[in-house]
Every structure is written in C-alpha cells, then in structure tokens.
Amino acid sequence: MFPFGVTFYPDQWPAETWAENFKNIKKAGFNIIRFGEMAWDWVEPDAGKFDFAGLDRALDLCAKHGLKVLLGIPTSQVPPWFYRLYPNSRPVAQDGTLYPESGPRPNICRDNPNYRKLAERLTRKLVSRYKNHPALHMWQIDNEPVYPPLDHTTSNDFCHCQNSRQAFIAWARKKYGSLQNLNEVWGTKFWTNSLSRFEDIQTPKAGVWEAVSPHIFLDWFRFKTDRLTDWIDHLAKIVKKIDPKHKVGTNGFIGICTRVPDHSLLAGNLDWYGLDIYPKGGKMGVRDYAFMLDLWKSYVRGKKAEFQITELQGGQNVRWGNPDYVEGPEIEWWTKMALDRGVKALLYHAWRPPLFGAETGGFGILKADGSPTKRLKVIKRLSSLIRNSSFVIRNSKIAIAYLRSSDIQSYQEQGPPRGIAGQWESVRVDIGLMYGMTSIQGAYQLAYNKYKAADFIFEQDLEKGNIHYSSLLLPNPYLLSLKQFANLKKWIAAGGTLITEARFGLKDENGHLYQKPLSAELLGLTYDHNEITKDGFLDVFEGKGRKHQLIEKKIGKGKVIYANFSLFLTIKKGGKNSFLPALKRYL
C-alpha cells in the first residue's frame, strides 16, 4: 500500500461529525489519515489522569471505514497543567526573556527533566494501548521538532535555561575531554575568556551576533543538533521496544528558517522522515519546489529512513507566508513531482480548514462547511493515478555539497541587520543571514533538471570520502577540515569535476583561520586576500588581478573550476557575471 492521505483532527471537531468525515475521506481515494500529534491534552486532560475514550472511538471509526492511521505521539507541546506543577519551567531566550507558557511552539525546553519524564510516560501509554489496533499504520514522534532552536524570524535564541546549560557543559566535556583542548578550539584567549573549570561554561548569550566567540556559537549549534537527535532517537527506541512492528518517524521543514538543526543527522535512526511543505505559501516555482524535494530526499539517502511528505499544502495559507488561493492544477503538479522524486508516502494538510485557533480558515481541501472544491476533484483523480501507475526514479551524476558549518559561520559573522548608520553600517543580509541557503539554491539552478533529481551531500560525506558522482558543486566552501580537503583532492584526481567558489577553505572546521587558505594549495597559486564587494566575496590571487574569473586547474584525471567570486549567489540573483553558459559544459 502506498500511503496516500490527509490530516484531520477529530479532537477539534464534534464527535457526531467524525463518521461522515472519515467516510468522505475514504471516498476521496485516501487510505491513511494523520492525527494526534498536537493533542496531549486530549488523552491526558490533567496530570496523570488519562482519558482515551475519544481516541479509541476515532481509531475504531477509521478501522470501520477502511482507513489506516499515522498516529502522532504529542510530545511537542505541553498542556497548561504542566506549568501548574512545574511553574519554573518556561524556556529562556539568550537575553533572559521567559517564553510564555502558551507559546510559541514548542512551549517547553526538551532539556527539562520533568518534561522528559512525562513525555516518556505518555509515549509508553499510547504505544502500549494502540500497538495492536487494526487502524494503526505508523507512529509519528513529536511534531516538527526542529522548530525553533535557532530561528531568523526572531533575534532571540531558544533555549538558555539552566537545564540546557548543564547539558551543554556535559556535551563539551565529552567532546573535548580536557579544558586545554576546549580553550584552544573555542579561542578563549581572545578577550579574556579562558576557562579554568568546565562548570564555568555559559551558553553564548550574545545571541546570533556572538562577537566574543564565534567558535562557541558554532558548537552551540552542533550541540542543539546532537541534543535533539538524541532525544528523538530515545523516543523512537521506546516505541520500537514496545511495538517493533510499526514504522516510527517524525516530520520537519526547510522553508520557514535556515537555522534549524542539521536534518542530515536528525533522520539517522528513524524509519521515515517527513517533509512539511507549502509551495504556494512559499511562492515556489517548479525549480524551487524541486529543490526542496531533492534536498529532503538527500537527507535520508543511505539511511533506513524513507522519504515521505507529511504535510503537502491542501489550501491557501493563513497567518504566515503567501496567502494566495490554491487551485486544483497546482495540487496536481506538486503531487506528481513528489512522486517522480521517489516519495514513499504523501499526505495533504488538511481535510477541512479549522474553525478556531491560529490557522482559522486555512489549508483545507474542502470548504469550511465540508462542501467540495476543485482541489478535491483533482485529488480524486490523483488517487486513481497512484493506484494504477509506477514512477521511474532517475539517479543523478551531479551532487551539491551543503556545508552547514559554513552556513552557520557565515550567518554568525554577519549577524542580523543592525540599524546603525555611519561607521557601523547595517549588516548585509545577502552575505550573512541567507548566504548559505541562497548559494546552494544558486548551485541547484546550475544543476537543475525537471525530470531528474539532483543529490545533495553533507559534511559527514566529505569527512568519510563518500563522493560517488562525476561532478560536485561546492557552494560556500568557507569551513573545510584537512580530512575533507584530502578526500576532495583524492576524488578529483580519480576523475571528478569540482566546481566551487570564493573563500574555499579559508577556515578549518572549528572556524579558525588557516594561515594559508586551502584554495592556494588546490590551485597552486599564491593567495593575497579576500574582500567583500557589492556582488559578494572576491578572492584575490597574485598575478590574477581583481576581476571575476573562472580558474581551471587539472588534478590527475579530474579538474577544478574555481570561481574567485560568489558564483552561486550571483547565479541565484541573475547576475551578468555568473558565467552560467560556460559552466554548463562541465556538467
């Protein structure tokens, strides 16, 4: 069975409407329904007082109408009673601001031990009760757990509570072993920050523009990724121990912010990893949408986790993003393109628009009164296509390397825009906040083929030498380890073609400046300096001048095409000096 379905939340609708909705969902051609992921208060309305009557009935009705269920384990948002029991548990921003109990999402820090204890209990209760239910198809842990530890929609950074600080100290102790190693990597001799005890470690509270130590900030990001990955893995193990039969996974997104933890690590031990994507809300054209699909598919490549879509936009956006009306033909090409990209399950959001809450009137396939739309007509036709068709996945010989450490370093160095004129100009967003994401989108524009996916590889692939492609595009190559560099050279010498750009290997994996950048060794040239121009960054080599140019260098059986400027940013912005036609011949 190919899971083809929709979200519908019975706890948000009168019980007398459930049967009719489930019947119509089945009639539309769907075979799976998703609910429960944001409903902790539904099954535990007060602390320790569980009430499964509503969920029992909903699952029984799904089984009656021939629907399978992607059942959410709602650990993403604690109910109001949690703060009655543990009033000092509110998440803390880097400036000391306490987040409100009723929001934002998530409304609790996952490092909080009381939250962890109750989330584990809830997980065990749900899985034990429903593991053998005939309607159960898969488990979903949490909901969009990547949101928002580090988010460019706010200058605040989440979460700096003492629980997170202690976890950060333990993480740093395990990683570095000794204070001597930690002080060296964190560059603590700069501005009197040498640590004499591990317990002196503080979280980087200066926020995203951490002028004192960019190295601590880089590790803070890595800590957030590791901590979240460990928690999701921990919950998945609890599920699997009780119910080894059903798949377990979680969902996330790319488009809201670029500062979420590293998806390529988060998906490691899951059975599926679902993308939540709203093409109209993000004003995505065909290429932009394909980019999101190919990137997400690459996050799970080589892992046991399946590429799934947990939420595909079913109606117009509200509250965030572009609010334009969604037509039926758009639903059709979004769906077909996902199938062509190898998605293993696809669910729309949502069956009906909510009548209350922060997303009132949004995203529904149906109208608010439950009457049909043209979108529903298209989806019914698609359900027949999915049942009767096979889709051929075409593998790519081109890959794009996405280096998250370079992304974080670029973001952190430039910081958010600051409204100070004169000597201290407002920081440029295009070479800071969005430089990494914009650059990989520019690289994707070069590699894009509507009918063939482009693969992405990540830092751990370069570290292990897993480069199984004829051509590699390497945007924003700012931070490179010596091992990554050695593996790149070995791959090139064996016949690979590398297309890369300015600031190649200026810094190591810890954000320390190399005395001689790796680009000098790669090209056999003498490096002079790097400068910021109106078009991004520019590398200047002795004897090469200061103009934008492509430098070709043969290495063994392969070659490097090196742009001494921000090539991929220029491509994305449509600049005249992108050299786009010249580069196409190398692919």
C-alpha positions as CSV (number, residue, x, y, z in Angstrom):
1,M,0.0,0.0,0.0
2,F,1.3,3.4,-0.9
3,P,0.2,5.7,2.0
4,F,-1.9,8.5,0.3
5,G,-3.8,10.6,2.8
6,V,-4.6,13.7,4.7
7,T,-4.6,15.3,8.1
8,F,-7.9,15.6,10.0
9,Y,-8.1,16.2,13.7
10,P,-11.1,14.6,15.3
11,D,-10.4,16.2,18.7
12,Q,-11.1,19.6,17.1
13,W,-14.5,18.6,15.6
14,P,-17.8,17.5,17.2
15,A,-17.8,13.7,17.7
16,E,-21.1,13.4,15.7
17,T,-19.2,14.6,12.6
18,W,-16.4,12.1,12.7
19,A,-18.0,9.2,10.9
20,E,-19.2,11.4,8.0
21,N,-15.7,12.9,7.6
22,F,-14.0,9.5,7.7
23,K,-16.4,8.1,5.1
24,N,-15.8,11.0,2.8
25,I,-12.0,10.9,3.3
26,K,-12.1,7.2,2.2
27,K,-14.4,8.1,-0.7
28,A,-11.9,10.7,-1.9
29,G,-9.4,7.9,-2.5
30,F,-7.3,8.3,0.6
31,N,-6.2,5.3,2.5
32,I,-4.5,6.9,5.5
33,I,-5.3,9.8,7.9
34,R,-3.0,11.6,10.3
35,F,-3.9,13.0,13.7
36,G,-2.9,13.1,17.4
37,E,0.5,14.9,17.1
38,M,-0.7,18.1,18.9
39,A,-3.2,16.5,21.3
40,W,-1.5,15.8,24.6
41,D,-4.4,17.5,26.5
42,W,-6.9,15.2,24.6
43,V,-5.5,12.0,26.1
44,E,-4.2,13.5,29.4
45,P,-6.5,16.3,30.3
46,D,-5.0,16.6,33.8
47,A,-1.7,15.3,35.2
48,G,-1.8,11.6,35.4
49,K,-5.5,11.3,34.5
50,F,-5.7,9.6,31.2
51,D,-8.8,9.5,29.1
52,F,-8.5,7.5,25.9
53,A,-12.3,7.3,25.1
54,G,-12.1,9.9,22.3
55,L,-9.0,8.5,20.7
56,D,-10.4,4.9,21.0
57,R,-13.5,5.9,19.2
58,A,-11.7,7.8,16.4
59,L,-9.4,4.8,15.7
60,D,-12.3,2.4,15.7
61,L,-14.2,4.5,13.2
62,C,-11.1,4.7,11.0
63,A,-10.9,0.9,11.0
64,K,-14.6,0.7,10.2
65,H,-14.2,2.9,7.2
66,G,-11.1,1.2,5.9
67,L,-8.6,4.0,6.9
68,K,-5.2,3.5,8.3
69,V,-3.8,6.0,10.8
70,L,-0.5,7.8,11.1
71,L,-0.8,8.3,14.9
72,G,1.0,11.2,16.5
73,I,2.6,10.9,19.9
74,P,2.0,14.5,21.1
75,T,5.2,15.4,22.9
76,S,5.8,18.7,21.1
77,Q,3.6,20.9,23.3
78,V,2.9,20.5,27.0
79,P,-0.7,21.1,28.3
80,P,-1.5,24.0,30.7
81,W,-1.5,21.7,33.7
82,F,2.3,21.1,33.3
83,Y,3.0,24.7,34.3
84,R,0.8,24.4,37.4
85,L,3.0,21.5,38.5
86,Y,6.3,23.0,37.3
87,P,5.9,26.8,37.2
88,N,9.7,27.4,36.8
89,S,10.0,25.5,33.5
90,R,9.5,28.2,30.9
91,P,12.1,28.3,28.1
92,V,14.6,31.1,28.3
93,A,16.0,33.3,25.5
94,Q,19.6,34.4,25.4
95,D,18.7,37.8,26.8
96,G,16.8,36.2,29.7
97,T,13.3,36.7,28.3
98,L,11.0,33.9,29.5
99,Y,8.8,32.4,26.8
100,P,5.1,32.4,27.5
101,E,3.5,29.1,28.7
102,S,1.0,29.0,25.9
103,G,3.5,29.5,23.1
104,P,5.5,29.8,20.9
105,R,6.0,26.3,19.6
106,P,7.4,24.4,21.3
107,N,6.3,25.8,24.6
108,I,8.8,23.7,26.6
109,C,12.5,23.1,26.6
110,R,13.3,19.5,25.7
111,D,16.2,19.5,28.2
112,N,13.7,20.0,31.0
113,P,13.8,16.7,33.1
114,N,10.2,17.0,34.2
115,Y,9.1,17.3,30.6
116,R,11.2,14.3,29.6
117,K,9.8,12.2,32.4
118,L,6.2,12.9,31.4
119,A,6.8,12.7,27.6
120,E,8.3,9.3,28.1
121,R,5.3,8.2,30.2
122,L,2.9,9.5,27.5
123,T,4.8,7.6,24.8
124,R,4.7,4.3,26.7
125,K,1.0,4.7,27.4
126,L,0.0,5.4,23.8
127,V,2.2,2.8,22.2
128,S,1.2,0.1,24.7
129,R,-2.5,0.8,24.2
130,Y,-2.6,1.0,20.4
131,K,0.2,-1.1,19.1
132,N,-2.2,-3.8,18.0
133,H,-5.0,-1.6,16.8
134,P,-6.1,-2.6,13.3
135,A,-6.2,1.0,12.1
136,L,-2.6,1.8,13.2
137,H,-0.1,2.1,10.3
138,M,2.8,4.3,11.5
139,W,3.9,6.3,14.6
140,Q,4.9,10.0,14.5
141,I,7.1,11.2,17.3
142,D,6.6,14.9,18.3
143,N,5.7,17.4,15.6
144,E,8.2,19.5,13.6
145,P,10.8,19.1,16.4
146,V,13.3,21.2,14.6
147,Y,11.3,24.4,15.3
148,P,12.7,26.8,16.6
149,P,16.0,26.4,18.5
150,L,17.7,29.0,16.3
151,D,15.4,31.0,14.1
152,H,16.0,34.0,11.9
153,T,12.3,35.1,12.4
154,T,13.3,36.4,15.8
155,S,16.5,37.7,17.3
156,N,16.0,35.6,20.3
157,D,17.7,32.2,20.6
158,F,15.9,29.2,22.2
159,C,16.7,27.9,24.9
160,H,19.3,29.1,27.5
161,C,17.7,27.6,30.7
162,Q,19.9,26.0,33.3
163,N,18.9,22.5,32.1
164,S,20.2,23.4,28.6
165,R,23.4,24.9,30.1
166,Q,24.2,21.8,32.1
167,A,23.6,19.7,29.0
168,F,25.9,21.9,27.0
169,I,28.6,21.6,29.6
170,A,28.3,17.8,29.6
171,W,28.4,17.8,25.7
172,A,31.5,20.0,25.7
173,R,33.2,17.8,28.3
174,K,32.5,14.7,26.3
175,K,33.7,16.2,23.0
176,Y,36.9,17.8,24.2
177,G,37.9,15.8,27.2
178,S,40.1,18.5,28.7
179,L,39.9,22.2,29.3
180,Q,43.1,22.7,27.4
181,N,41.5,21.3,24.2
182,L,38.3,23.2,24.7
183,N,40.1,26.5,25.4
184,E,42.2,26.0,22.2
185,V,39.2,25.3,19.9
186,W,37.0,28.0,21.4
187,G,39.8,30.6,21.1
188,T,39.2,31.7,24.7
189,K,42.4,33.7,24.9
190,F,40.6,36.3,22.8
191,W,39.1,39.0,25.1
192,T,39.9,37.2,28.4
193,N,37.6,34.2,28.2
194,S,39.9,31.3,29.2
195,L,38.0,28.7,31.2
196,S,39.6,27.2,34.3
197,R,36.7,24.8,35.1
198,F,34.0,23.1,32.9
199,E,31.4,24.5,35.2
200,D,32.4,28.0,34.2
201,I,30.9,27.3,30.7
202,Q,28.0,29.6,29.9
203,T,25.7,29.4,26.8
204,P,26.5,32.0,24.1
205,K,24.1,34.7,25.3
206,A,25.2,37.5,23.0
207,G,22.8,35.9,20.5
208,V,23.3,35.3,16.8
209,W,25.9,38.0,16.6
210,E,28.3,36.4,19.1
211,A,31.2,38.9,18.8
212,V,33.3,37.3,21.6
213,S,33.4,33.7,20.3
214,P,32.1,32.5,17.0
215,H,33.6,29.2,17.9
216,I,31.4,28.7,20.9
217,F,28.4,29.7,18.8
218,L,29.3,27.1,16.1
219,D,29.5,24.4,18.8
220,W,26.2,25.7,20.3
221,F,24.6,24.9,17.0
222,R,26.2,21.5,16.9
223,F,25.1,20.8,20.4
224,K,21.5,21.7,19.6
225,T,21.5,19.3,16.7
226,D,23.1,16.5,18.7
227,R,20.7,17.1,21.7
228,L,17.6,17.0,19.5
229,T,18.8,14.0,17.6
230,D,19.5,12.1,20.8
231,W,16.0,12.9,22.2
232,I,14.2,11.8,19.0
233,D,16.3,8.6,18.9
234,H,15.4,8.0,22.6
235,L,11.7,8.3,22.0
236,A,12.0,6.1,18.8
237,K,13.7,3.4,20.9
238,I,10.9,3.5,23.4
239,V,8.3,3.0,20.6
240,K,10.3,0.2,19.0
241,K,10.8,-1.7,22.2
242,I,7.1,-1.8,22.8
243,D,6.0,-2.1,19.2
244,P,8.6,-3.5,16.8
245,K,6.1,-4.0,14.0
246,H,5.1,-0.4,13.0
247,K,7.4,2.2,11.5
248,V,8.2,5.3,13.5
249,G,9.4,8.7,12.3
250,T,8.9,12.4,12.6
251,N,8.5,15.5,10.4
252,G,10.2,18.8,9.7
253,F,10.6,21.6,7.2
254,I,13.2,23.7,5.3
255,G,11.4,26.8,4.2
256,I,10.5,28.8,7.4
257,C,14.0,29.3,8.6
258,T,17.5,28.2,7.7
259,R,18.7,27.9,11.3
260,V,17.1,24.6,12.2
261,P,19.4,21.8,13.4
262,D,21.0,19.6,10.8
263,H,18.4,17.4,9.1
264,S,21.0,15.1,7.6
265,L,21.9,13.9,11.1
266,L,18.4,14.0,12.7
267,A,17.0,11.4,10.3
268,G,19.7,8.8,11.1
269,N,17.8,6.2,13.2
270,L,14.2,6.7,12.0
271,D,12.1,4.5,9.7
272,W,10.7,7.6,7.9
273,Y,11.4,11.3,7.8
274,G,8.6,13.5,6.6
275,L,8.8,16.9,4.8
276,D,6.1,19.5,5.6
277,I,6.0,21.8,2.5
278,Y,3.7,24.6,1.4
279,P,4.6,25.6,-2.2
280,K,2.1,28.4,-2.6
281,G,2.8,29.7,0.8
282,G,6.5,29.9,-0.1
283,K,5.9,31.3,-3.6
284,M,7.7,28.3,-5.1
285,G,8.1,27.8,-8.8
286,V,8.8,24.4,-10.3
287,R,12.5,24.7,-9.7
288,D,12.2,25.9,-6.1
289,Y,9.8,23.1,-5.2
290,A,12.1,20.5,-6.9
291,F,15.0,21.9,-4.8
292,M,13.1,21.3,-1.6
293,L,12.2,17.7,-2.6
294,D,15.7,16.9,-3.7
295,L,17.3,18.3,-0.6
296,W,14.9,16.4,1.7
297,K,15.4,13.2,-0.3
298,S,19.1,13.6,0.2
299,Y,18.7,13.9,4.0
300,V,17.6,10.3,4.1
301,R,19.8,8.9,1.3
302,G,21.9,5.9,2.6
303,K,19.8,5.7,5.7
304,K,16.9,3.4,6.6
305,A,14.5,6.3,6.9
306,E,12.0,6.7,4.0
307,F,11.5,10.0,2.2
308,Q,7.9,10.9,3.0
309,I,5.7,14.1,2.7
310,T,3.7,14.5,6.0
311,E,2.1,17.8,5.0
312,L,1.6,19.0,1.4
313,Q,-0.4,22.2,1.1
314,G,-4.0,21.5,0.6
315,G,-5.4,25.0,0.6
316,Q,-4.4,28.6,1.0
317,N,-2.1,29.8,3.7
318,V,-3.1,31.8,6.7
319,R,-1.1,33.5,9.4
320,W,2.3,33.1,7.6
321,G,3.5,33.0,4.0
322,N,1.9,33.9,0.8
323,P,-1.9,33.7,1.2
324,D,-2.9,33.3,-2.5
325,Y,-5.7,30.9,-3.3
326,V,-4.7,27.3,-4.2
327,E,-6.1,25.9,-7.5
328,G,-6.6,22.3,-8.4
329,P,-3.8,22.1,-11.2
330,E,-1.3,23.3,-8.6
331,I,-2.1,20.4,-6.3
332,E,-1.6,18.1,-9.3
333,W,1.9,19.1,-10.3
334,W,3.0,19.3,-6.7
335,T,1.9,15.7,-6.2
336,K,3.3,14.3,-9.5
337,M,6.6,15.9,-9.0
338,A,6.9,14.5,-5.5
339,L,6.1,11.0,-6.9
340,D,8.7,11.4,-9.6
341,R,11.2,12.3,-6.8
342,G,10.7,9.0,-5.1
343,V,8.4,9.9,-2.1
344,K,7.2,6.8,-0.2
345,A,4.1,8.3,1.4
346,L,2.2,11.5,0.7
347,L,-0.4,13.3,2.9
348,Y,-2.0,16.7,2.4
349,H,-2.8,19.3,5.1
350,A,-5.6,19.4,5.7
351,W,-9.0,17.8,5.0
352,R,-11.0,20.7,6.4
353,P,-10.0,24.2,7.5
354,P,-10.0,24.7,11.3
355,L,-12.9,26.8,12.6
356,F,-10.9,28.1,15.6
357,G,-7.3,28.7,16.6
358,A,-4.3,30.4,15.0
359,E,-4.9,28.9,11.5
360,T,-8.6,29.6,11.2
361,G,-9.9,29.1,7.6
362,G,-6.6,27.8,6.2
363,F,-5.2,24.9,4.3
364,G,-8.4,22.9,3.8
365,I,-9.1,20.7,0.8
366,L,-12.8,21.3,1.5
367,K,-14.7,24.5,2.3
368,A,-15.3,25.3,5.9
369,D,-18.8,23.8,5.7
370,G,-17.4,20.5,4.3
371,S,-18.6,21.0,0.7
372,P,-16.2,20.0,-2.1
373,T,-13.8,22.2,-4.1
374,K,-12.0,21.8,-7.4
375,R,-8.9,20.7,-5.4
376,L,-10.9,17.7,-4.2
377,K,-11.8,16.7,-7.8
378,V,-8.1,16.8,-8.7
379,I,-7.1,14.7,-5.7
380,K,-9.7,12.0,-6.5
381,R,-8.2,11.7,-10.0
382,L,-4.7,11.6,-8.5
383,S,-5.6,8.8,-6.1
384,S,-6.6,6.6,-9.1
385,L,-3.3,7.5,-10.9
386,I,-1.3,6.5,-7.8
387,R,-3.1,3.1,-7.5
388,N,-2.5,2.3,-11.2
389,S,0.9,3.8,-12.1
390,S,4.5,3.3,-11.4
391,F,7.1,6.1,-11.3
392,V,10.6,5.8,-12.5
393,I,13.3,7.4,-10.4
394,R,16.3,8.7,-12.4
395,N,19.5,9.0,-10.5
396,S,21.8,11.9,-10.9
397,K,25.5,12.0,-11.6
398,I,25.7,15.5,-10.1
399,A,25.8,16.4,-6.4
400,I,25.7,19.6,-4.5
401,A,27.6,19.8,-1.2
402,Y,25.8,21.6,1.6
403,L,28.2,22.5,4.4
404,R,26.1,23.5,7.4
405,S,29.2,24.7,9.4
406,S,30.0,27.2,6.7
407,D,26.3,28.2,6.7
408,I,26.3,28.9,10.5
409,Q,29.7,30.7,10.4
410,S,28.5,33.0,7.5
411,Y,25.3,33.7,9.4
412,Q,27.0,34.3,12.7
413,E,29.8,36.6,11.4
414,Q,27.4,39.0,9.7
415,G,24.6,38.7,12.2
416,P,21.2,40.3,11.9
417,P,20.8,43.7,10.3
418,R,21.6,46.5,12.7
419,G,20.1,49.9,12.2
420,I,23.3,52.0,12.8
421,A,24.4,54.3,10.1
422,G,27.9,55.8,9.6
423,Q,31.0,53.9,10.6
424,W,29.0,50.8,11.6
425,E,26.8,50.0,8.6
426,S,23.8,47.7,8.8
427,V,25.0,44.2,8.0
428,R,24.2,42.8,4.6
429,V,21.7,40.0,4.7
430,D,22.8,38.5,1.4
431,I,26.3,37.6,2.6
432,G,25.2,36.7,6.1
433,L,21.8,35.6,7.2
434,M,20.8,34.0,3.8
435,Y,24.2,33.5,2.2
436,G,24.4,29.7,2.7
437,M,20.9,28.9,1.6
438,T,20.9,31.3,-1.3
439,S,24.2,29.9,-2.5
440,I,23.0,26.3,-2.6
441,Q,19.9,27.4,-4.4
442,G,22.2,29.0,-7.0
443,A,24.1,25.8,-7.3
444,Y,20.8,23.9,-7.7
445,Q,19.9,26.3,-10.5
446,L,23.0,25.2,-12.4
447,A,22.3,21.5,-11.8
448,Y,18.6,21.6,-12.2
449,N,16.7,19.1,-14.4
450,K,12.9,19.0,-14.1
451,Y,12.9,15.3,-14.8
452,K,16.0,14.1,-12.9
453,A,16.7,14.7,-9.2
454,A,20.0,16.3,-8.1
455,D,21.6,14.9,-5.0
456,F,23.0,16.8,-2.0
457,I,25.9,15.6,0.1
458,F,26.9,16.9,3.5
459,E,29.9,17.5,5.8
460,Q,29.9,13.9,7.0
461,D,30.0,12.6,3.4
462,L,33.1,14.7,2.7
463,E,34.6,13.6,6.0
464,K,34.2,10.0,5.1
465,G,35.1,10.4,1.4
466,N,31.6,9.4,0.2
467,I,31.6,11.2,-3.1
468,H,30.1,8.9,-5.7
469,Y,29.4,11.4,-8.5
470,S,31.1,12.6,-11.7
471,S,30.6,16.3,-10.8
472,L,30.3,18.1,-7.5
473,L,29.1,21.7,-6.9
474,L,30.5,23.1,-3.7
475,P,29.0,26.5,-2.7
476,N,30.1,28.5,0.4
477,P,33.2,26.3,1.0
478,Y,34.3,28.6,3.9
479,L,34.9,25.9,6.5
480,L,36.8,22.8,5.5
481,S,38.7,20.3,7.6
482,L,42.0,18.9,6.3
483,K,40.4,15.5,6.0
484,Q,37.6,16.8,3.9
485,F,40.1,18.6,1.7
486,A,42.2,15.5,1.3
487,N,39.1,13.5,0.3
488,L,38.1,16.1,-2.3
489,K,41.6,16.1,-3.8
490,K,41.6,12.3,-4.0
491,W,38.2,12.3,-5.7
492,I,39.3,14.9,-8.2
493,A,42.5,13.0,-9.0
494,A,40.4,9.9,-9.7
495,G,38.4,11.8,-12.4
496,G,35.9,14.1,-10.6
497,T,35.0,17.6,-11.6
498,L,34.7,20.1,-8.8
499,I,33.0,23.5,-9.3
500,T,33.5,25.8,-6.4
501,E,33.9,29.4,-5.4
502,A,35.5,32.1,-3.3
503,R,36.5,31.6,0.3
504,F,37.4,27.9,-0.3
505,G,38.9,26.6,2.9
506,L,39.7,30.0,4.5
507,K,38.8,28.4,7.9
508,D,39.0,25.0,9.5
509,E,36.1,23.0,10.9
510,N,36.3,25.0,14.2
511,G,36.1,28.4,12.5
512,H,39.9,29.1,12.9
513,L,41.6,31.0,10.0
514,Y,44.2,28.9,8.1
515,Q,47.4,30.8,7.8
516,K,47.4,29.8,4.2
517,P,43.9,29.0,2.8
518,L,43.3,25.6,1.2
519,S,42.4,27.3,-2.1
520,A,46.1,28.3,-2.6
521,E,47.2,24.6,-2.4
522,L,44.2,23.5,-4.5
523,L,45.0,25.9,-7.4
524,G,48.8,26.1,-7.0
525,L,48.5,29.9,-6.6
526,T,49.6,32.5,-4.1
527,Y,46.7,33.8,-2.1
528,D,46.7,37.5,-1.3
529,H,43.4,38.4,0.3
530,N,39.6,38.1,0.3
531,E,37.3,41.2,0.1
532,I,33.6,42.0,0.2
533,T,32.2,43.5,-2.9
534,K,28.7,44.6,-4.0
535,D,28.3,41.1,-5.5
536,G,29.5,39.1,-2.5
537,F,33.0,37.8,-1.8
538,L,36.1,38.0,-4.0
539,D,39.4,36.0,-3.7
540,V,42.5,37.8,-5.0
541,F,45.5,35.7,-6.1
542,E,48.8,37.1,-7.1
543,G,49.0,37.6,-10.8
544,K,45.3,37.1,-11.3
545,G,44.0,40.6,-10.7
546,R,40.7,41.6,-9.0
547,K,38.2,40.8,-11.8
548,H,35.6,38.0,-11.7
549,Q,37.0,34.9,-13.4
550,L,36.9,31.1,-13.7
551,I,40.2,29.4,-13.0
552,E,40.5,25.9,-14.4
553,K,43.1,23.5,-12.8
554,K,43.7,19.9,-13.8
555,I,44.5,17.5,-11.0
556,G,45.2,13.9,-12.0
557,K,42.3,12.6,-14.2
558,G,40.0,15.3,-13.0
559,K,39.8,19.1,-12.7
560,V,38.7,22.1,-10.6
561,I,36.7,25.0,-11.9
562,Y,37.2,27.7,-9.3
563,A,35.2,31.0,-9.4
564,N,37.2,33.6,-7.4
565,F,33.9,35.3,-6.6
566,S,30.5,34.3,-5.0
567,L,29.5,32.3,-8.1
568,F,26.4,30.7,-6.8
569,L,25.0,33.8,-5.1
570,T,25.4,35.6,-8.5
571,I,23.6,32.8,-10.4
572,K,20.7,32.9,-7.9
573,K,20.5,36.7,-8.2
574,G,20.7,36.6,-12.0
575,G,23.9,38.5,-12.2
576,K,25.6,39.1,-15.6
577,N,28.9,37.7,-14.4
578,S,27.6,34.3,-13.4
579,F,29.4,32.5,-16.3
580,L,26.3,30.2,-16.4
581,P,26.7,29.2,-20.1
582,A,30.4,28.5,-19.6
583,L,29.7,26.2,-16.6
584,K,27.0,24.1,-18.3
585,R,29.6,22.4,-20.4
586,Y,31.3,20.9,-17.4
587,L,28.2,19.0,-16.3
